[in-house]
Amino acid sequence: MTQPPSIPPRVKLGGSSPLPPDGSAMRDASLASSAEANHRVARPPRAWLTALIPILASVLALTLVVGGLSLLGYPAWGLVRRWVHGAVGNHLQIAASLASACPLLLTGLAVGVAFKSGVLNIGAQGQYLLGAVASVAMATRFAPPMPPQAIVLLSVVAGIIAGSLWAGVAWALERYRGVPIVLSTILLNFVAAYLATALLHGVLQARGTSAPQSAEIGQALWLPVLIKYTNLHVGVPIAFGLAVVAWLVLRRTTFGFEILVTGSNPQAAALAGMPIGRRRAQVMLISGALAGLAGAFQVLGVAHFMTSSFGNYGYAGIAVALLGWLDPLGIAAAALFFGALDTGAQIVEESSLGLPHNMADVVKAVIILVMLLLAGWAAQRRLKQRQGD
Amino acid sequence: MSNAHVSLFTFISRQAVLAATPMILAGTGELLAETAGVINIGIEGVMLLGCISAYLAAATTGSGALGLLAAIVAGLIAGSLFALVGVIGRGDQIVAGAAMNLLAVGVSGSAWMLFQNARENANLPTSLPQGAGFVAFSPAWADHIPFFGPVLLHQYGLFYAAVLLAILAAIALRYTRAGVILRALGDSPEACEAAGVGVKRWRFGVLLLAGACAGAAGAYLSIMRTHTFASDMTGGQGFVVLALVIFGRWRVWGLVAGCLLFGAVNSLQQSLQTLRYTQHNAIMHAFAGLPFELFQMLPYVVALVALAILSRSAPGPRFLGVAWQK
């Protein structure tokens, strides 16, 4: 039951996806490292399909939701008009859309990088929440006597470290106890949510309130905004810059190449002598760091204080990652789209239509389901063509 | 149940069974699906869809039975949607499951807001109409049976259905042809196909069953244990079920034991939360200063610890999570 972590096959395969002693390699390939999963969400072979499938899925999903609501008696055209106007109607709305794309982009990158290397980190939500908590703790409670810029930097770093450590817990549970990361991260999301609320009820609670809510961050510690009277903070371009960096690392470096091979074909990676175990650990820490950074930016740049309900960007990041075919630049595009979708839906909810903003979540979910179907169809067609040759 | 003469232990045990019921229901369905090689991490979402469907149907028709039926139908629809993507379309099961969760959050949140608005406009009361929610059995004669009477007989009808389902599933997996096929689907789908068993058809069927179970579990939460709906009412139970299936090593009795254990930890932490204010002794005093979220966290920590202890020793279905392609 408790194998020491140093028996030969584990070391050779890098610890994280050991061949089980009963020889059921497939089980581990499926749940723990999930080469198959990676294959399933890999982009289709043809460039035109890469672009067409997400667009088709988005159009289909939007049509379904708008159509469904118009069946309930809501004006379809009025809904679409308000939604689009709310998303990109003027420069204020565009700035708001960009700002809400920021956490989606970072959690999307977190999920994307992890999935690319076959690490099924579903825990971006918990990592995001604890990143925000650590950041707000640093900014409101434990700020050292330093210039504000230094404290902001420290807060961001605190968020990154917290997210990374939380991801590290899931990694350690897999590495040393064989708990699949899919499961541990799901459960750790809930532990993180309760932990965050406990801290917001406890040491971080603002004076004069009984709600789980932190004090407001001093204005000197807010992330500077690029356009006045908007939330378009300096973290937004940084996030997009990170997407480019991630793209370059995956495309142009040995590290990136090893991550990709580890994900798509762990056996080949092991045979080639790649340090799979170390790569998985690094990927998990990077993934958690990105999600933690999303939390830090959100609290320092947009919310300026934290409550127990602080968005579900971690879960939405899974959808963002998939819509972008797990490719950093694709993820950036997907985050822009979902950010606009969210901002527009918020305006629709506040408008006379009074439709719930949750319909944006429905759109996202349907997009993913349709994409999985279309990608599966494309893969199957390719397989048939190959067999035909 | 007349609470006056019931001991604390009996009370906590009854609460544990109450809490375990939806997880036994949803868990048995998930266990069958996983045995057949399909993992549905969207079970939480299907439960949530069951919650909202049951509540809306019960509130609009005034009938609890129709509410339960609506939840089961919602579960069937959600199950077939997942199967369409994950089995027929060969989409990644983890991602499809995550999408199901997102879908459930969106659909239930939207439906709840629209319903509340409509109810407000029509000036209807904000509670379920009389008879639209289920109440637990409370036979007077059961009070005379020590412990087991209050714990096992003061329960909702769905508890007995869940127990029956679990027993049937355990027997079926062990002794019937269908059980052999289900296990083979997870361990060796190729052999199934060679023997003329349609892998996709069987997996689709078992996902329908799992969906119906999870839907009914949702109805239990919204129109039985409580007579209300809240957007976070499933509270991760569907995810804990995934851990408990592993905890039980893909065996029904193990799963049921895990559910009862989880229910016990949950009701213990709830009791601790209240006891620390009412009981004045040294132990409770030590607890009194802690935020109650730390208690709510406990069941998830226990689930993680259980996984950490047991994961290594539990080889699951060989092809769990792997799509089948002819």
Interface residues (C-beta under 8 A of the other chain):
Chain A: M1 T2 Q3 P20 D22 S24 M26 R27 A29 S30 L31 S34 E36 A37 R40 V41 L72 L120 I122 L173 R177 G178 V179 P180 V182 L183 S184 I186 L187 L188 N189 F190 V191 Y194 L195 T197 A198 L199 H201 G202 P212 N312 Y315 A316 I318 A319 L322 G354 L355 P356 N358 M359 A360 D361 V362 V363 K364 A365 V366 I368 L369 L372 L373 A375 G376 W377 A379 Q380 L383
Chain B: I39 I41 L81 L84 V85 G86 G89 R90 G91 D92 Q93 I94 V95 A96 A98 A99 M100 N101 L102 L103 V105 G106 V107 G109 S110 W112 M113 L114 N117 G235 G236 F239 V240 L242 A243 I246 P291 F292 E293 L294 Q296 M297 Y300 V301 A303 L304 L307 A308 I309 S311 R312 S313 P315 G316 P317 R318 F319 L320 G321 V322 A323 Q325
